[in-house]
Amino acid sequence: MSYTPHGKHLVAGEWLSSEATTMSNPTSGSGYRFSSGTPSQVSAACDAAEEAFWIYGYSSREERAAFLIAMADEIEARSDLIPHIGAAETGLPFARLVNELGRTTGQLRLFARHILKGDYLDRRYDEALPERKPLPRPDLRMVQRPIGPVAVFGASNFPLAFSTAGGDTAAALAAGCPVVFNGHSAHPGTGEIVAEAIDAARRKLGVHPGVFSFIQCGTHESGAALVQNPNIKAVGFTGSLRGGRALFNLCAARPEPIPFFGELGSVNPVFVLPEALRVRGNAIGASWAESLVIGAGQFCTNPGITFVREGEGSEAFMRSVSEKLSVTAPQVMLTTGIAKAYRDGRDRIASVPGVREVFGQRCGDRLAAPFLFETSAEVWLENRALGEEVFGPLGLVVRVRDSDVMLTAAKRLEGQLTATVHLEADDLELGSKLLPILERKAGRVLANGFPTGVEVADAMVHGGPYPASTNFGATSVGTLSIRRFLRPVCYQNIPEALLPADLRSSAPNTPARAIQ
């Protein structure tokens, strides 16, 4: 099978082109011209999304679940093509994209099951007490309702699971919110074919055409127009701190400010406690190196900094890391811009006095080779730049002289997506002091493992304090992410016939405590 992209936008069920175009830059094969998004097309898509909300936002959970499942089916019907297109555009391994396609369809079906259960509605009921003294109590019923049209920005590093039909889109559509999607220029062909799959599912079920629009290769101008459109009620974003902060500021500056759910960056610190370092230093070092270079280090959970105690096991740890990195070949990065940013970040780390390069292999263009640096805790604490993310296969080892310094370093960290502790039984006392610090810094804290690889599940949290994300109470992975696109509404003394279907006595999956 073959696929030649048409390079158009999907706006309210119609494929439209633009005068301005962008040439794609795949790692293999020919590039193609793709239309560049315009503010007028964004406006049309947002108007259609608002029109669709009056139908889709009041659809049943069964109808929305069927739509999500149909989307998964249509994506799988194109599974012979999608990984090939994605691999050619991004340089990511074919097998990785096959797995990512499975994750994408899996989370669509997960959300379908989740909304059918109904627990996410958090339905509550305080029955009327007309005889209560000194004042009667009215009939009060509460349920979570969709907020309206949502804007979603595609991520560069996950062309499927965090992009067109990714977690943000799945959560918003599950909640009842139409989506206007801003495609990423790193993988426009992948975005296009997935958008075709979503549109096919929509047509099959007769869903309103404004429920999903896809703006190809959005520019800064069209992106700004999207987050500032008055029909948009929330934004989901995964990307750089700089780009995300610019959009966040635009959302806050609107006449009607809206929530911006941005996942922006993290160094995902690892703490190797003394006994674990002594007993397993060699194995931990090898595993850390493997985690560092997965996907050319282009995971938002890439563990870029490791803190180790000076002493027994530390040298074995360093040797193991260096040996593992030395046999890692250069890898293709997602874009030439990301490759340049990686080299700039590497040079920034290397220029700090007191930082030593342990291992490195320089290469240019779109390739990236791993680098390993080390420094002392004193130098790290004095240089804020050493705590900033370098997006790529770069690791920094920070040597600490004692436990108190390790705890001080942990307190100095900014917000993180993840924090990892390696420990043995004899490390529990230090671990009990470290964990309360880390849980204030990160959305996910793990022991004796590495954070690359994010399970899509009910209990998962992929978020954290700023700058890891712009809303520390939210997650962009797992079923809890649906809460970003809902708001609670209380209905007081409303006749049952006028209540949302999910609040009526006949509603399916109504908890016994909700209707008395």
Residue pairs with C-beta under 8 A, 6 or more apart in sequence:
1 80
1 81
3 81
3 85
3 189
3 193
4 32
5 32
5 34
5 188
5 189
5 192
5 193
6 15
6 192
7 17
7 21
7 32
7 33
7 34
7 35
7 188
7 192
7 216
8 15
8 16
8 17
8 35
8 192
8 216
9 15
9 16
9 17
9 18
9 35
9 37
9 41
9 45
9 213
9 214
9 215
9 216
10 16
10 195
10 196
10 199
10 212
10 213
10 214
11 41
11 44
11 45
11 48
11 213
11 214
11 215
12 44
12 45
12 48
12 209
12 210
12 213
13 199
13 202
13 203
13 209
13 210
14 209
16 35
16 41
17 35
18 35
18 36
18 37
18 38
18 41
20 35
20 36
20 38
20 219
21 33
21 34
21 35
21 36
22 33
22 34
22 35
22 36
22 185
22 188
22 217
23 31
23 32
23 33
23 34
24 31
24 32
24 33
24 34
24 89
24 185
24 188
24 189
25 31
25 335
25 336
26 88
26 89
26 189
27 88
27 89
27 90
27 91
27 332
27 366
28 87
28 88
28 91
29 88
32 188
32 189
34 185
34 188
34 189
34 192
34 216
34 217
35 216
35 217
36 216
36 217
36 218
36 219
36 222
37 182
37 183
37 215
37 216
37 217
37 218
37 219
37 222
37 223
38 219
38 221
38 222
39 221
39 222
39 225
41 215
41 222
42 180
42 215
42 218
42 222
42 225
42 226
42 229
43 225
43 229
45 180
45 210
45 213
45 215
46 149
46 180
46 226
46 229
46 231
46 232
47 210
47 231
48 178
48 209
48 210
48 213
49 149
49 178
49 179
49 180
49 210
49 211
49 213
49 231
49 232
50 148
50 149
50 178
50 210
50 231
51 208
51 210
52 149
52 178
52 208
52 209
52 210
52 211
53 146
53 148
53 149
53 176
53 177
53 178
55 208
56 64
56 176
56 177
56 178
56 207
56 208
56 211
57 145
57 146
57 148
57 176
57 177
57 178
58 176
58 500
59 176
60 501
61 115
61 116
61 118
61 502
61 508
62 116
63 205
64 112
64 115
64 173
64 174
64 176
65 111
65 112
65 113
65 115
65 116
65 174
66 112
66 205
67 173
67 201
67 202
67 205
67 207
67 211
68 108
68 109
68 111
68 112
68 170
68 173
68 174
69 108
69 109
69 112
70 201
70 204
70 205
71 108
71 165
71 173
71 197
71 198
71 201
72 104
72 105
72 106
72 108
72 109
73 201
74 197
74 198
74 200
74 201
74 204
75 82
75 101
75 104
75 105
75 108
75 165
75 194
75 197
76 101
76 105
77 197
78 193
78 194
78 196
78 197
79 98
79 101
81 193
82 97
82 101
82 160
82 190
82 193
82 194
83 94
83 97
83 98
83 101
84 94
85 187
85 189
85 190
85 193
86 92
86 97
86 100
86 159
86 160
86 187
86 190
87 93
87 94
87 97
88 189
89 159
89 186
89 187
89 188
89 189
89 190
90 159
90 186
90 187
90 190
90 334
91 296
91 331
91 332
91 333
91 334
91 366
92 159
92 295
92 334
96 295
97 159
97 160
100 158
100 159
100 160
100 161
101 160
103 160
103 161
103 456
104 160
104 161
104 165
104 166
106 456
107 161
107 166
107 167
107 170
107 456
108 165
108 170
110 456
110 479
111 170
111 171
111 173
111 174
111 479
111 482
112 174
114 120
114 174
114 458
114 479
114 482
115 174
115 175
115 482
116 509
117 509
118 502
118 507
118 508
118 509
118 510
119 509
120 144
120 479
120 482
120 483
120 486
121 143
121 144
121 502
122 142
122 143
122 144
122 488
123 141
123 142
123 143
123 502
123 503
123 510
123 511
123 514
124 140
124 141
124 142
124 143
124 514
125 140
125 141
125 142
125 513
125 514
125 515
125 516
126 137
126 139
126 140
126 141
127 139
127 516
128 136
128 137
128 138
128 139
128 493
129 136
129 137
130 136
130 137
138 492
138 493
139 492
139 493
139 494
140 490
140 491
140 492
141 490
141 491
141 494
141 499
141 503
141 514
142 488
142 489
142 490
142 491
143 488
143 489
143 491
143 500
143 502
143 503
144 483
144 486
144 487
144 488
144 489
145 176
145 486
145 487
145 488
145 489
145 500
146 175
146 176
146 177
146 485
146 486
147 175
147 177
147 233
147 234
147 485
147 486
147 487
148 177
148 231
148 232
148 233
148 234
149 177
149 178
149 179
149 180
149 231
149 232
149 233
150 168
150 172
150 177
150 178
150 179
150 180
150 232
150 233
150 234
150 235
150 236
150 485
151 179
151 180
151 181
151 182
151 226
151 227
151 229
151 232
151 234
151 235
151 236
152 166
152 168
152 169
152 172
152 179
152 180
152 181
152 182
152 235
152 236
152 237
153 181
153 182
153 184
153 218
153 223
153 235
153 236
153 237
153 238
153 239
153 247
154 162
154 163
154 164
154 166
154 181
154 182
154 183
154 184
154 187
154 191
154 238
155 162
155 163
155 166
155 184
155 238
155 239
156 184
156 186
156 187
156 239
156 298
156 334
156 335
156 338
157 295
157 298
157 299
157 300
157 334
158 166
158 238
159 184
159 186
159 187
159 190
159 191
160 166
160 190
160 194
161 167
162 168
162 238
162 476
163 183
163 184
163 187
163 190
163 191
163 194
164 181
164 183
164 190
164 191
164 194
164 195
164 198
164 214
165 194
165 197
165 198
167 456
167 476
167 477
167 481
168 179
168 236
168 238
168 261
168 476
168 481
169 179
169 181
169 212
171 236
171 481
171 482
171 484
171 485
172 178
172 179
172 236
172 485
173 179
173 211
173 212
174 482
175 482
175 485
175 486
177 233
177 234
177 485
178 208
178 210
178 211
178 212
179 211
179 212
179 213
180 213
180 215
180 226
180 232
181 191
181 195
181 212
181 213
181 214
181 215
182 215
182 218
182 222
182 223
182 226
183 191
183 192
183 195
183 214
183 215
183 216
183 217
183 218
184 191
185 217
185 335
186 334
186 335
186 338
188 216
188 217
191 214
191 216
192 214
192 216
195 212
195 214
198 212
198 214
199 212
201 207
202 209
202 211
202 212
215 222
215 226
218 226
223 247
224 247
224 250
226 232
226 235
227 235
227 247
227 250
227 251
227 254
227 258
227 260
228 250
228 254
230 254
230 255
230 256
232 258
233 258
234 258
234 259
234 260
234 261
234 484
234 485
235 247
235 251
235 258
235 259
235 260
235 261
235 262
236 261
236 476
236 484
237 243
237 244
237 247
237 260
237 261
237 262
237 263
237 264
238 262
238 263
238 300
238 476
239 262
239 263
239 264
240 264
240 265
240 391
241 264
241 265
241 389
241 467
244 260
244 262
244 263
244 264
244 470
245 262
245 264
245 467
247 260
247 262
248 260
248 262
248 470
251 257
251 258
251 259
251 260
252 260
259 471
259 484
260 470
260 471
261 469
261 470
261 471
261 474
261 476
261 484
262 469
262 470
262 471
263 300
263 417
263 462
263 463
263 468
263 469
263 476
264 466
264 467
264 468
264 469
264 470
265 300
265 389
265 391
265 467
265 468
266 300
266 301
266 389
266 415
266 416
266 417
266 418
266 464
266 467
266 468
267 303
267 304
267 305
267 387
267 388
267 389
267 416
268 301
268 302
268 303
268 304
268 305
268 416
268 417
268 418
268 419
268 420
268 451
269 303
269 304
269 305
269 306
269 307
269 410
269 413
269 416
269 419
269 420
270 288
270 303
270 305
270 306
270 307
270 419
270 420
270 421
270 422
270 450
271 306
271 307
271 406
271 410
271 419
271 420
271 421
271 422
271 434
271 438
272 281
272 284
272 306
272 307
272 308
272 309
272 317
272 422
273 309
273 421
273 422
273 423
273 424
273 427
273 430
273 431
273 434
274 309
274 311
274 312
274 313
274 403
274 426
274 427
274 430
275 423
275 424
275 425
275 426
275 427
276 284
276 422
276 423
276 424
276 427
276 448
277 284
277 308
277 309
277 311
277 312
277 313
277 314
277 317
277 422
278 311
278 312
278 313
279 313
279 424
280 313
280 422
280 424
281 313
281 314
281 316
281 317
281 320
282 313
282 316
282 317
282 319
282 320
283 320
284 317
284 320
284 422
285 316
285 317
285 318
285 319
285 320
285 321
285 324
286 320
286 321
286 323
286 324
287 450
288 303
288 306
288 321
288 395
288 450
289 320
289 321
289 324
289 325
289 328
289 370
289 395
290 324
291 302
291 303
291 450
291 451
291 452
292 302
292 303
292 304
292 325
292 370
292 393
292 394
292 395
293 325
293 328
293 331
293 370
293 393
294 302
294 452
295 331
296 331
296 332
296 333
296 334
296 368
296 392
296 393
297 304
297 342
297 368
297 370
297 391
297 392
297 393
297 394
298 333
298 334
298 338
298 391
298 392
299 452
300 417
301 417
301 418
301 451
301 452
301 453
301 454
302 391
302 393
302 452
303 395
303 418
303 420
303 450
303 451
303 452
304 389
304 390
304 394
304 395
304 396
305 386
305 387
305 395
305 396
305 397
305 398
306 395
306 396
306 397
306 398
307 377
307 397
307 398
307 400
307 406
307 409
307 410
308 314
308 317
308 397
308 398
308 399
308 400
309 399
309 400
309 401
309 402
309 403
309 406
310 399
310 400
310 401
314 399
317 397
318 358
318 374
318 397
321 358
321 359
321 372
321 395
321 397
322 358
322 359
322 372
325 359
325 370
325 372
325 395
326 359
328 369
328 370
328 393
329 369
330 361
330 363
330 367
330 368
330 369
331 367
331 368
331 369
331 393
332 366
332 367
332 368
333 339
333 342
333 366
333 367
333 368
333 392
335 366
336 365
336 366
338 391
338 392
339 365
339 366
339 367
339 368
339 392
341 391
341 392
342 368
342 390
342 391
342 392
342 394
343 364
343 368
345 388
345 389
345 390
345 391
345 392
345 394
346 360
346 371
346 390
346 392
346 394
348 385
348 390
349 355
349 371
349 373
349 385
349 386
349 390
349 394
349 396
350 357
350 373
352 375
352 379
352 383
352 385
352 386
353 379
354 375
354 376
354 378
354 379
354 383
355 373
355 374
355 375
355 379
355 386
355 396
356 373
356 374
356 375
357 371
357 372
357 373
358 372
358 373
358 374
358 397
359 370
359 371
359 372
360 369
360 370
360 371
360 372
361 369
361 370
361 371
362 369
363 369
368 392
368 393
369 393
370 393
370 394
370 395
371 393
371 394
371 395
372 394
372 395
372 396
372 397
373 394
373 395
373 396
373 397
374 396
374 397
374 398
374 399
375 386
375 396
375 397
375 398
375 399
376 398
376 399
376 400
377 398
377 399
377 400
377 401
377 405
377 406
377 408
377 409
379 386
380 386
380 387
380 396
380 398
380 409
381 408
381 409
381 412
386 396
386 398
387 412
387 413
387 414
398 409
400 406
400 409
403 430
403 433
406 430
406 434
407 433
407 434
407 437
410 419
410 434
410 437
410 438
410 441
411 437
413 419
413 441
414 441
414 465
414 466
414 467
414 468
415 441
415 442
415 464
415 465
415 466
415 467
415 468
415 469
415 472
416 441
416 442
416 443
416 464
416 465
416 468
417 442
417 443
417 444
417 451
417 462
417 463
417 464
417 468
417 469
418 442
418 443
418 444
418 445
418 446
418 451
418 464
419 438
419 441
419 442
419 444
419 445
419 446
420 445
420 446
420 447
420 449
420 450
420 451
421 431
421 434
421 435
421 438
421 445
421 446
421 447
421 448
422 447
422 448
423 430
423 431
423 447
423 448
435 445
438 445
439 445
440 465
441 464
441 465
442 464
442 465
442 468
443 461
443 462
443 463
443 464
443 465
443 468
443 469
443 472
443 475
444 451
444 460
444 461
444 462
444 464
454 460
454 462
454 477
455 478
456 477
456 478
457 478
457 479
458 478
458 479
458 480
459 478
460 475
460 477
460 478
460 480
461 475
461 477
461 478
461 480
462 475
462 476
462 477
462 478
462 481
463 469
463 471
463 472
463 474
463 475
463 476
464 472
465 472
466 472
469 476
471 484
474 481
474 483
474 484
475 481
491 499
491 500
491 503
496 504
496 505
501 507
502 510
503 514
505 515
507 515
